[in-house]
Amino acid sequence: LAPTGVHCGNHITSHGLALNCCTDLTWFDHIIPCGLEGKGVTSLSRELGRHVTVDHVLEPFLTSFQEVFDCTLVFSEDTG
């Protein structure tokens, strides 16, 4: 999933999130994630001590997201 970020424009703010599963975390050495200096990033694989892929966690993550935010996610095949 995409890195976390905040976008502000046209009086609208939006925030993204990252679900780092088995990400090469060395890339984060070159940026300040979320603008939080001195803070690091991690991954599910690092925290659990085993290889975790997006395929392993995507469905339970989306289910929990819908429950926590009391919403229904709608998916589109159109990526344009």
PyMOL Python script that loads the backbone (N, CA, C, O; Angstrom):
from pymol import cmd

cmd.read_pdbstr("""\
ATOM      1  N   LEU A   1       0.832  -1.178   0.000  1.00  0.00           N
ATOM      2  CA  LEU A   1       0.000   0.000   0.000  1.00  0.00           C
ATOM      3  C   LEU A   1       0.874   1.237   0.000  1.00  0.00           C
ATOM      4  O   LEU A   1       2.055   1.185   0.344  1.00  0.00           O
ATOM      5  N   ALA A   2       0.284   2.335  -0.385  1.00  0.00           N
ATOM      6  CA  ALA A   2       1.032   3.577  -0.531  1.00  0.00           C
ATOM      7  C   ALA A   2       1.449   4.123   0.824  1.00  0.00           C
ATOM      8  O   ALA A   2       0.793   3.867   1.834  1.00  0.00           O
ATOM      9  N   PRO A   3       2.542   4.875   0.844  1.00  0.00           N
ATOM     10  CA  PRO A   3       2.964   5.506   2.091  1.00  0.00           C
ATOM     11  C   PRO A   3       1.920   6.481   2.601  1.00  0.00           C
ATOM     12  O   PRO A   3       1.099   7.007   1.850  1.00  0.00           O
ATOM     13  N   THR A   4       1.983   6.701   3.898  1.00  0.00           N
ATOM     14  CA  THR A   4       1.092   7.651   4.527  1.00  0.00           C
ATOM     15  C   THR A   4       1.401   9.054   4.030  1.00  0.00           C
ATOM     16  O   THR A   4       2.555   9.365   3.734  1.00  0.00           O
ATOM     17  N   GLY A   5       0.401   9.889   3.936  1.00  0.00           N
ATOM     18  CA  GLY A   5       0.621  11.268   3.545  1.00  0.00           C
ATOM     19  C   GLY A   5      -0.628  12.082   3.768  1.00  0.00           C
ATOM     20  O   GLY A   5      -1.723  11.540   3.917  1.00  0.00           O
ATOM     21  N   VAL A   6      -0.457  13.381   3.790  1.00  0.00           N
ATOM     22  CA  VAL A   6      -1.580  14.293   3.935  1.00  0.00           C
ATOM     23  C   VAL A   6      -1.591  15.199   2.721  1.00  0.00           C
ATOM     24  O   VAL A   6      -0.549  15.708   2.309  1.00  0.00           O
ATOM     25  N   HIS A   7      -2.756  15.399   2.155  1.00  0.00           N
ATOM     26  CA  HIS A   7      -2.919  16.301   1.026  1.00  0.00           C
ATOM     27  C   HIS A   7      -3.938  17.357   1.404  1.00  0.00           C
ATOM     28  O   HIS A   7      -5.000  17.039   1.940  1.00  0.00           O
ATOM     29  N   CYS A   8      -3.620  18.606   1.127  1.00  0.00           N
ATOM     30  CA  CYS A   8      -4.545  19.700   1.385  1.00  0.00           C
ATOM     31  C   CYS A   8      -4.755  20.461   0.083  1.00  0.00           C
ATOM     32  O   CYS A   8      -3.791  20.826  -0.590  1.00  0.00           O
ATOM     33  N   GLY A   9      -5.999  20.696  -0.268  1.00  0.00           N
ATOM     34  CA  GLY A   9      -6.285  21.456  -1.474  1.00  0.00           C
ATOM     35  C   GLY A   9      -7.764  21.698  -1.628  1.00  0.00           C
ATOM     36  O   GLY A   9      -8.582  20.841  -1.292  1.00  0.00           O
ATOM     37  N   ASN A  10      -8.111  22.870  -2.140  1.00  0.00           N
ATOM     38  CA  ASN A  10      -9.512  23.230  -2.367  1.00  0.00           C
ATOM     39  C   ASN A  10     -10.369  23.038  -1.115  1.00  0.00           C
ATOM     40  O   ASN A  10     -11.501  22.559  -1.189  1.00  0.00           O
ATOM     41  N   HIS A  11      -9.810  23.421   0.036  1.00  0.00           N
ATOM     42  CA  HIS A  11     -10.516  23.349   1.319  1.00  0.00           C
ATOM     43  C   HIS A  11     -10.861  21.912   1.725  1.00  0.00           C
ATOM     44  O   HIS A  11     -11.795  21.684   2.494  1.00  0.00           O
ATOM     45  N   ILE A  12     -10.106  20.956   1.205  1.00  0.00           N
ATOM     46  CA  ILE A  12     -10.313  19.548   1.541  1.00  0.00           C
ATOM     47  C   ILE A  12      -8.978  18.960   1.970  1.00  0.00           C
ATOM     48  O   ILE A  12      -7.959  19.179   1.316  1.00  0.00           O
ATOM     49  N   THR A  13      -8.982  18.211   3.074  1.00  0.00           N
ATOM     50  CA  THR A  13      -7.783  17.491   3.482  1.00  0.00           C
ATOM     51  C   THR A  13      -8.048  15.997   3.371  1.00  0.00           C
ATOM     52  O   THR A  13      -9.164  15.528   3.595  1.00  0.00           O
ATOM     53  N   SER A  14      -7.027  15.282   3.031  1.00  0.00           N
ATOM     54  CA  SER A  14      -7.145  13.819   2.981  1.00  0.00           C
ATOM     55  C   SER A  14      -5.857  13.225   3.525  1.00  0.00           C
ATOM     56  O   SER A  14      -4.790  13.828   3.422  1.00  0.00           O
ATOM     57  N   HIS A  15      -5.965  12.057   4.095  1.00  0.00           N
ATOM     58  CA  HIS A  15      -4.830  11.388   4.715  1.00  0.00           C
ATOM     59  C   HIS A  15      -4.772   9.961   4.207  1.00  0.00           C
ATOM     60  O   HIS A  15      -5.795   9.282   4.121  1.00  0.00           O
ATOM     61  N   GLY A  16      -3.607   9.520   3.881  1.00  0.00           N
ATOM     62  CA  GLY A  16      -3.404   8.141   3.445  1.00  0.00           C
ATOM     63  C   GLY A  16      -2.811   7.331   4.571  1.00  0.00           C
ATOM     64  O   GLY A  16      -2.541   7.855   5.651  1.00  0.00           O
ATOM     65  N   LEU A  17      -2.610   6.061   4.322  1.00  0.00           N
ATOM     66  CA  LEU A  17      -1.961   5.214   5.313  1.00  0.00           C
ATOM     67  C   LEU A  17      -1.122   4.170   4.605  1.00  0.00           C
ATOM     68  O   LEU A  17      -1.300   3.895   3.418  1.00  0.00           O
ATOM     69  N   ALA A  18      -0.217   3.607   5.354  1.00  0.00           N
ATOM     70  CA  ALA A  18       0.646   2.569   4.803  1.00  0.00           C
ATOM     71  C   ALA A  18       0.444   1.294   5.603  1.00  0.00           C
ATOM     72  O   ALA A  18       0.328   1.320   6.828  1.00  0.00           O
ATOM     73  N   LEU A  19       0.406   0.209   4.907  1.00  0.00           N
ATOM     74  CA  LEU A  19       0.381  -1.099   5.540  1.00  0.00           C
ATOM     75  C   LEU A  19       1.632  -1.816   5.039  1.00  0.00           C
ATOM     76  O   LEU A  19       1.590  -2.578   4.073  1.00  0.00           O
ATOM     77  N   ASN A  20       2.740  -1.552   5.718  1.00  0.00           N
ATOM     78  CA  ASN A  20       4.014  -2.135   5.312  1.00  0.00           C
ATOM     79  C   ASN A  20       4.050  -3.589   5.762  1.00  0.00           C
ATOM     80  O   ASN A  20       4.074  -3.887   6.957  1.00  0.00           O
ATOM     81  N   CYS A  21       4.051  -4.471   4.797  1.00  0.00           N
ATOM     82  CA  CYS A  21       4.051  -5.898   5.121  1.00  0.00           C
ATOM     83  C   CYS A  21       5.455  -6.476   5.019  1.00  0.00           C
ATOM     84  O   CYS A  21       6.017  -6.931   6.015  1.00  0.00           O
ATOM     85  N   CYS A  22       6.009  -6.460   3.838  1.00  0.00           N
ATOM     86  CA  CYS A  22       7.355  -7.000   3.622  1.00  0.00           C
ATOM     87  C   CYS A  22       8.156  -5.993   2.786  1.00  0.00           C
ATOM     88  O   CYS A  22       8.870  -6.354   1.850  1.00  0.00           O
ATOM     89  N   THR A  23       8.012  -4.749   3.154  1.00  0.00           N
ATOM     90  CA  THR A  23       8.608  -3.621   2.446  1.00  0.00           C
ATOM     91  C   THR A  23      10.099  -3.515   2.723  1.00  0.00           C
ATOM     92  O   THR A  23      10.554  -3.794   3.833  1.00  0.00           O
ATOM     93  N   ASP A  24      10.864  -3.107   1.699  1.00  0.00           N
ATOM     94  CA  ASP A  24      12.278  -2.777   1.885  1.00  0.00           C
ATOM     95  C   ASP A  24      12.324  -1.434   2.607  1.00  0.00           C
ATOM     96  O   ASP A  24      12.129  -0.389   1.985  1.00  0.00           O
ATOM     97  N   LEU A  25      12.575  -1.455   3.888  1.00  0.00           N
ATOM     98  CA  LEU A  25      12.490  -0.259   4.719  1.00  0.00           C
ATOM     99  C   LEU A  25      13.689   0.668   4.563  1.00  0.00           C
ATOM    100  O   LEU A  25      13.674   1.776   5.099  1.00  0.00           O
ATOM    101  N   THR A  26      14.730   0.244   3.840  1.00  0.00           N
ATOM    102  CA  THR A  26      15.905   1.102   3.666  1.00  0.00           C
ATOM    103  C   THR A  26      15.566   2.376   2.896  1.00  0.00           C
ATOM    104  O   THR A  26      16.261   3.382   3.040  1.00  0.00           O
ATOM    105  N   TRP A  27      14.511   2.353   2.080  1.00  0.00           N
ATOM    106  CA  TRP A  27      14.110   3.548   1.341  1.00  0.00           C
ATOM    107  C   TRP A  27      13.695   4.671   2.289  1.00  0.00           C
ATOM    108  O   TRP A  27      13.815   5.847   1.945  1.00  0.00           O
ATOM    109  N   PHE A  28      13.214   4.321   3.464  1.00  0.00           N
ATOM    110  CA  PHE A  28      12.777   5.331   4.425  1.00  0.00           C
ATOM    111  C   PHE A  28      13.950   6.082   5.048  1.00  0.00           C
ATOM    112  O   PHE A  28      13.745   7.083   5.735  1.00  0.00           O
ATOM    113  N   ASP A  29      15.178   5.613   4.817  1.00  0.00           N
ATOM    114  CA  ASP A  29      16.362   6.334   5.296  1.00  0.00           C
ATOM    115  C   ASP A  29      16.547   7.649   4.550  1.00  0.00           C
ATOM    116  O   ASP A  29      17.301   8.510   5.004  1.00  0.00           O
ATOM    117  N   HIS A  30      15.878   7.819   3.423  1.00  0.00           N
ATOM    118  CA  HIS A  30      16.064   8.984   2.558  1.00  0.00           C
ATOM    119  C   HIS A  30      14.946  10.020   2.695  1.00  0.00           C
ATOM    120  O   HIS A  30      14.974  11.046   2.015  1.00  0.00           O
ATOM    121  N   ILE A  31      13.981   9.773   3.549  1.00  0.00           N
ATOM    122  CA  ILE A  31      12.855  10.700   3.709  1.00  0.00           C
ATOM    123  C   ILE A  31      12.530  10.862   5.195  1.00  0.00           C
ATOM    124  O   ILE A  31      13.056  10.142   6.043  1.00  0.00           O
ATOM    125  N   ILE A  32      11.669  11.803   5.486  1.00  0.00           N
ATOM    126  CA  ILE A  32      11.126  11.965   6.841  1.00  0.00           C
ATOM    127  C   ILE A  32       9.657  11.560   6.744  1.00  0.00           C
ATOM    128  O   ILE A  32       8.811  12.382   6.390  1.00  0.00           O
ATOM    129  N   PRO A  33       9.343  10.288   7.060  1.00  0.00           N
ATOM    130  CA  PRO A  33       7.968   9.807   6.903  1.00  0.00           C
ATOM    131  C   PRO A  33       6.969  10.648   7.702  1.00  0.00           C
ATOM    132  O   PRO A  33       7.160  10.896   8.893  1.00  0.00           O
ATOM    133  N   CYS A  34       5.929  11.069   7.042  1.00  0.00           N
ATOM    134  CA  CYS A  34       4.856  11.871   7.649  1.00  0.00           C
ATOM    135  C   CYS A  34       5.362  13.169   8.249  1.00  0.00           C
ATOM    136  O   CYS A  34       4.649  13.814   9.019  1.00  0.00           O
ATOM    137  N   GLY A  35       6.580  13.559   7.910  1.00  0.00           N
ATOM    138  CA  GLY A  35       7.139  14.789   8.460  1.00  0.00           C
ATOM    139  C   GLY A  35       7.508  14.677   9.929  1.00  0.00           C
ATOM    140  O   GLY A  35       7.700  15.693  10.596  1.00  0.00           O
ATOM    141  N   LEU A  36       7.609  13.464  10.439  1.00  0.00           N
ATOM    142  CA  LEU A  36       7.904  13.241  11.864  1.00  0.00           C
ATOM    143  C   LEU A  36       9.388  12.922  12.024  1.00  0.00           C
ATOM    144  O   LEU A  36       9.794  11.763  11.939  1.00  0.00           O
ATOM    145  N   GLU A  37      10.190  13.953  12.256  1.00  0.00           N
ATOM    146  CA  GLU A  37      11.627  13.751  12.403  1.00  0.00           C
ATOM    147  C   GLU A  37      11.943  12.891  13.611  1.00  0.00           C
ATOM    148  O   GLU A  37      11.318  13.012  14.664  1.00  0.00           O
ATOM    149  N   GLY A  38      12.928  12.017  13.439  1.00  0.00           N
ATOM    150  CA  GLY A  38      13.373  11.164  14.529  1.00  0.00           C
ATOM    151  C   GLY A  38      12.509   9.940  14.769  1.00  0.00           C
ATOM    152  O   GLY A  38      12.787   9.149  15.671  1.00  0.00           O
ATOM    153  N   LYS A  39      11.469   9.777  13.971  1.00  0.00           N
ATOM    154  CA  LYS A  39      10.595   8.612  14.102  1.00  0.00           C
ATOM    155  C   LYS A  39      10.888   7.643  12.972  1.00  0.00           C
ATOM    156  O   LYS A  39      11.179   8.066  11.853  1.00  0.00           O
ATOM    157  N   GLY A  40      10.818   6.386  13.240  1.00  0.00           N
ATOM    158  CA  GLY A  40      11.099   5.380  12.233  1.00  0.00           C
ATOM    159  C   GLY A  40       9.839   4.741  11.696  1.00  0.00           C
ATOM    160  O   GLY A  40       8.725   5.097  12.082  1.00  0.00           O
ATOM    161  N   VAL A  41      10.030   3.809  10.815  1.00  0.00           N
ATOM    162  CA  VAL A  41       8.932   3.012  10.277  1.00  0.00           C
ATOM    163  C   VAL A  41       9.269   1.549  10.489  1.00  0.00           C
ATOM    164  O   VAL A  41      10.425   1.186  10.703  1.00  0.00           O
ATOM    165  N   THR A  42       8.265   0.735  10.429  1.00  0.00           N
ATOM    166  CA  THR A  42       8.469  -0.692  10.589  1.00  0.00           C
ATOM    167  C   THR A  42       7.535  -1.422   9.632  1.00  0.00           C
ATOM    168  O   THR A  42       6.822  -0.797   8.847  1.00  0.00           O
ATOM    169  N   SER A  43       7.545  -2.719   9.702  1.00  0.00           N
ATOM    170  CA  SER A  43       6.667  -3.534   8.863  1.00  0.00           C
ATOM    171  C   SER A  43       6.092  -4.663   9.706  1.00  0.00           C
ATOM    172  O   SER A  43       6.601  -4.988  10.779  1.00  0.00           O
ATOM    173  N   LEU A  44       5.032  -5.244   9.198  1.00  0.00           N
ATOM    174  CA  LEU A  44       4.459  -6.398   9.897  1.00  0.00           C
ATOM    175  C   LEU A  44       5.456  -7.544   9.941  1.00  0.00           C
ATOM    176  O   LEU A  44       5.555  -8.240  10.952  1.00  0.00           O
ATOM    177  N   SER A  45       6.197  -7.747   8.860  1.00  0.00           N
ATOM    178  CA  SER A  45       7.198  -8.822   8.834  1.00  0.00           C
ATOM    179  C   SER A  45       8.244  -8.616   9.922  1.00  0.00           C
ATOM    180  O   SER A  45       8.608  -9.561  10.621  1.00  0.00           O
ATOM    181  N   ARG A  46       8.732  -7.382  10.069  1.00  0.00           N
ATOM    182  CA  ARG A  46       9.745  -7.099  11.095  1.00  0.00           C
ATOM    183  C   ARG A  46       9.159  -7.310  12.488  1.00  0.00           C
ATOM    184  O   ARG A  46       9.797  -7.933  13.337  1.00  0.00           O
ATOM    185  N   GLU A  47       7.967  -6.805  12.731  1.00  0.00           N
ATOM    186  CA  GLU A  47       7.366  -6.882  14.058  1.00  0.00           C
ATOM    187  C   GLU A  47       7.010  -8.314  14.449  1.00  0.00           C
ATOM    188  O   GLU A  47       7.133  -8.689  15.614  1.00  0.00           O
ATOM    189  N   LEU A  48       6.567  -9.116  13.475  1.00  0.00           N
ATOM    190  CA  LEU A  48       6.155 -10.492  13.768  1.00  0.00           C
ATOM    191  C   LEU A  48       7.281 -11.496  13.639  1.00  0.00           C
ATOM    192  O   LEU A  48       7.143 -12.645  14.060  1.00  0.00           O
ATOM    193  N   GLY A  49       8.402 -11.070  13.058  1.00  0.00           N
ATOM    194  CA  GLY A  49       9.549 -11.962  12.909  1.00  0.00           C
ATOM    195  C   GLY A  49       9.332 -13.064  11.887  1.00  0.00           C
ATOM    196  O   GLY A  49       9.956 -14.123  11.960  1.00  0.00           O
ATOM    197  N   ARG A  50       8.447 -12.810  10.936  1.00  0.00           N
ATOM    198  CA  ARG A  50       8.195 -13.775   9.863  1.00  0.00           C
ATOM    199  C   ARG A  50       7.735 -13.022   8.627  1.00  0.00           C
ATOM    200  O   ARG A  50       7.296 -11.876   8.728  1.00  0.00           O
ATOM    201  N   HIS A  51       7.829 -13.646   7.467  1.00  0.00           N
ATOM    202  CA  HIS A  51       7.441 -13.015   6.214  1.00  0.00           C
ATOM    203  C   HIS A  51       5.923 -12.889   6.125  1.00  0.00           C
ATOM    204  O   HIS A  51       5.209 -13.891   6.173  1.00  0.00           O
ATOM    205  N   VAL A  52       5.436 -11.662   5.995  1.00  0.00           N
ATOM    206  CA  VAL A  52       4.008 -11.383   5.890  1.00  0.00           C
ATOM    207  C   VAL A  52       3.788 -10.622   4.588  1.00  0.00           C
ATOM    208  O   VAL A  52       4.433  -9.601   4.349  1.00  0.00           O
ATOM    209  N   THR A  53       2.883 -11.110   3.747  1.00  0.00           N
ATOM    210  CA  THR A  53       2.604 -10.440   2.485  1.00  0.00           C
ATOM    211  C   THR A  53       1.282  -9.682   2.559  1.00  0.00           C
ATOM    212  O   THR A  53       0.465  -9.910   3.451  1.00  0.00           O
ATOM    213  N   VAL A  54       1.093  -8.784   1.612  1.00  0.00           N
ATOM    214  CA  VAL A  54      -0.163  -8.043   1.527  1.00  0.00           C
ATOM    215  C   VAL A  54      -1.324  -9.015   1.363  1.00  0.00           C
ATOM    216  O   VAL A  54      -2.387  -8.814   1.950  1.00  0.00           O
ATOM    217  N   ASP A  55      -1.131 -10.074   0.565  1.00  0.00           N
ATOM    218  CA  ASP A  55      -2.197 -11.064   0.364  1.00  0.00           C
ATOM    219  C   ASP A  55      -2.648 -11.698   1.679  1.00  0.00           C
ATOM    220  O   ASP A  55      -3.816 -12.060   1.823  1.00  0.00           O
ATOM    221  N   HIS A  56      -1.728 -11.836   2.640  1.00  0.00           N
ATOM    222  CA  HIS A  56      -2.071 -12.420   3.938  1.00  0.00           C
ATOM    223  C   HIS A  56      -2.978 -11.512   4.763  1.00  0.00           C
ATOM    224  O   HIS A  56      -3.823 -12.000   5.514  1.00  0.00           O
ATOM    225  N   VAL A  57      -2.812 -10.215   4.634  1.00  0.00           N
ATOM    226  CA  VAL A  57      -3.478  -9.302   5.564  1.00  0.00           C
ATOM    227  C   VAL A  57      -4.530  -8.385   4.947  1.00  0.00           C
ATOM    228  O   VAL A  57      -5.272  -7.732   5.680  1.00  0.00           O
ATOM    229  N   LEU A  58      -4.614  -8.321   3.624  1.00  0.00           N
ATOM    230  CA  LEU A  58      -5.498  -7.350   2.998  1.00  0.00           C
ATOM    231  C   LEU A  58      -6.964  -7.551   3.373  1.00  0.00           C
ATOM    232  O   LEU A  58      -7.633  -6.594   3.764  1.00  0.00           O
ATOM    233  N   GLU A  59      -7.471  -8.772   3.262  1.00  0.00           N
ATOM    234  CA  GLU A  59      -8.885  -9.013   3.555  1.00  0.00           C
ATOM    235  C   GLU A  59      -9.229  -8.701   5.018  1.00  0.00           C
ATOM    236  O   GLU A  59     -10.196  -7.981   5.266  1.00  0.00           O
ATOM    237  N   PRO A  60      -8.464  -9.224   6.000  1.00  0.00           N
ATOM    238  CA  PRO A  60      -8.805  -8.875   7.386  1.00  0.00           C
ATOM    239  C   PRO A  60      -8.625  -7.389   7.682  1.00  0.00           C
ATOM    240  O   PRO A  60      -9.369  -6.832   8.489  1.00  0.00           O
ATOM    241  N   PHE A  61      -7.652  -6.737   7.046  1.00  0.00           N
ATOM    242  CA  PHE A  61      -7.474  -5.297   7.230  1.00  0.00           C
ATOM    243  C   PHE A  61      -8.689  -4.533   6.727  1.00  0.00           C
ATOM    244  O   PHE A  61      -9.206  -3.662   7.427  1.00  0.00           O
ATOM    245  N   LEU A  62      -9.153  -4.851   5.517  1.00  0.00           N
ATOM    246  CA  LEU A  62     -10.302  -4.143   4.950  1.00  0.00           C
ATOM    247  C   LEU A  62     -11.570  -4.386   5.757  1.00  0.00           C
ATOM    248  O   LEU A  62     -12.382  -3.477   5.926  1.00  0.00           O
ATOM    249  N   THR A  63     -11.745  -5.599   6.252  1.00  0.00           N
ATOM    250  CA  THR A  63     -12.897  -5.913   7.098  1.00  0.00           C
ATOM    251  C   THR A  63     -12.860  -5.072   8.373  1.00  0.00           C
ATOM    252  O   THR A  63     -13.870  -4.485   8.760  1.00  0.00           O
ATOM    253  N   SER A  64     -11.707  -5.015   9.019  1.00  0.00           N
ATOM    254  CA  SER A  64     -11.564  -4.222  10.248  1.00  0.00           C
ATOM    255  C   SER A  64     -11.759  -2.743   9.969  1.00  0.00           C
ATOM    256  O   SER A  64     -12.383  -2.042  10.765  1.00  0.00           O
ATOM    257  N   PHE A  65     -11.233  -2.258   8.846  1.00  0.00           N
ATOM    258  CA  PHE A  65     -11.390  -0.855   8.474  1.00  0.00           C
ATOM    259  C   PHE A  65     -12.870  -0.494   8.378  1.00  0.00           C
ATOM    260  O   PHE A  65     -13.297   0.538   8.896  1.00  0.00           O
ATOM    261  N   GLN A  66     -13.647  -1.344   7.715  1.00  0.00           N
ATOM    262  CA  GLN A  66     -15.081  -1.095   7.568  1.00  0.00           C
ATOM    263  C   GLN A  66     -15.789  -1.086   8.921  1.00  0.00           C
ATOM    264  O   GLN A  66     -16.683  -0.272   9.155  1.00  0.00           O
ATOM    265  N   GLU A  67     -15.389  -1.988   9.804  1.00  0.00           N
ATOM    266  CA  GLU A  67     -16.006  -2.048  11.123  1.00  0.00           C
ATOM    267  C   GLU A  67     -15.654  -0.822  11.963  1.00  0.00           C
ATOM    268  O   GLU A  67     -16.531  -0.225  12.587  1.00  0.00           O
ATOM    269  N   VAL A  68     -14.390  -0.449  11.982  1.00  0.00           N
ATOM    270  CA  VAL A  68     -13.939   0.672  12.808  1.00  0.00           C
ATOM    271  C   VAL A  68     -14.540   1.986  12.324  1.00  0.00           C
ATOM    272  O   VAL A  68     -14.964   2.810  13.135  1.00  0.00           O
ATOM    273  N   PHE A  69     -14.579   2.188  11.005  1.00  0.00           N
ATOM    274  CA  PHE A  69     -15.061   3.449  10.458  1.00  0.00           C
ATOM    275  C   PHE A  69     -16.532   3.398  10.044  1.00  0.00           C
ATOM    276  O   PHE A  69     -17.046   4.343   9.444  1.00  0.00           O
ATOM    277  N   ASP A  70     -17.202   2.296  10.365  1.00  0.00           N
ATOM    278  CA  ASP A  70     -18.627   2.127  10.093  1.00  0.00           C
ATOM    279  C   ASP A  70     -18.960   2.568   8.664  1.00  0.00           C
ATOM    280  O   ASP A  70     -19.787   3.452   8.440  1.00  0.00           O
ATOM    281  N   CYS A  71     -18.287   1.917   7.704  1.00  0.00           N
ATOM    282  CA  CYS A  71     -18.464   2.290   6.309  1.00  0.00           C
ATOM    283  C   CYS A  71     -18.470   1.034   5.436  1.00  0.00           C
ATOM    284  O   CYS A  71     -18.183  -0.068   5.903  1.00  0.00           O
ATOM    285  N   THR A  72     -18.796   1.223   4.184  1.00  0.00           N
ATOM    286  CA  THR A  72     -18.731   0.162   3.193  1.00  0.00           C
ATOM    287  C   THR A  72     -17.760   0.592   2.118  1.00  0.00           C
ATOM    288  O   THR A  72     -17.921   1.657   1.521  1.00  0.00           O
ATOM    289  N   LEU A  73     -16.760  -0.219   1.866  1.00  0.00           N
ATOM    290  CA  LEU A  73     -15.791   0.083   0.819  1.00  0.00           C
ATOM    291  C   LEU A  73     -16.334  -0.373  -0.528  1.00  0.00           C
ATOM    292  O   LEU A  73     -16.922  -1.449  -0.635  1.00  0.00           O
ATOM    293  N   VAL A  74     -16.138   0.440  -1.541  1.00  0.00           N
ATOM    294  CA  VAL A  74     -16.585   0.139  -2.898  1.00  0.00           C
ATOM    295  C   VAL A  74     -15.358   0.082  -3.775  1.00  0.00           C
ATOM    296  O   VAL A  74     -14.543   1.004  -3.752  1.00  0.00           O
ATOM    297  N   PHE A  75     -15.206  -0.963  -4.536  1.00  0.00           N
ATOM    298  CA  PHE A  75     -14.041  -1.150  -5.374  1.00  0.00           C
ATOM    299  C   PHE A  75     -14.414  -0.981  -6.831  1.00  0.00           C
ATOM    300  O   PHE A  75     -15.511  -1.344  -7.257  1.00  0.00           O
ATOM    301  N   SER A  76     -13.487  -0.425  -7.586  1.00  0.00           N
ATOM    302  CA  SER A  76     -13.710  -0.187  -8.993  1.00  0.00           C
ATOM    303  C   SER A  76     -12.580  -0.832  -9.795  1.00  0.00           C
ATOM    304  O   SER A  76     -11.417  -0.791  -9.392  1.00  0.00           O
ATOM    305  N   GLU A  77     -12.928  -1.414 -10.910  1.00  0.00           N
ATOM    306  CA  GLU A  77     -11.929  -1.985 -11.807  1.00  0.00           C
ATOM    307  C   GLU A  77     -11.217  -0.887 -12.597  1.00  0.00           C
ATOM    308  O   GLU A  77     -10.122  -1.098 -13.119  1.00  0.00           O
ATOM    309  N   ASP A  78     -11.841   0.278 -12.679  1.00  0.00           N
ATOM    310  CA  ASP A  78     -11.305   1.404 -13.429  1.00  0.00           C
ATOM    311  C   ASP A  78     -10.236   2.095 -12.606  1.00  0.00           C
ATOM    312  O   ASP A  78     -10.552   2.707 -11.586  1.00  0.00           O
ATOM    313  N   THR A  79      -8.967   2.015 -13.023  1.00  0.00           N
ATOM    314  CA  THR A  79      -7.883   2.652 -12.289  1.00  0.00           C
ATOM    315  C   THR A  79      -7.544   4.002 -12.879  1.00  0.00           C
ATOM    316  O   THR A  79      -6.644   4.675 -12.376  1.00  0.00           O
ATOM    317  N   GLY A  80      -8.230   4.424 -13.927  1.00  0.00           N
ATOM    318  CA  GLY A  80      -7.935   5.715 -14.565  1.00  0.00           C
ATOM    319  C   GLY A  80      -8.740   6.777 -13.951  1.00  0.00           C
ATOM    320  O   GLY A  80      -8.637   7.938 -14.349  1.00  0.00           O
TER     321      GLY A  80
END
""", "prot")
cmd.dss("prot")
cmd.show_as("cartoon", "prot")
cmd.util.cbc("prot")
cmd.orient("prot")
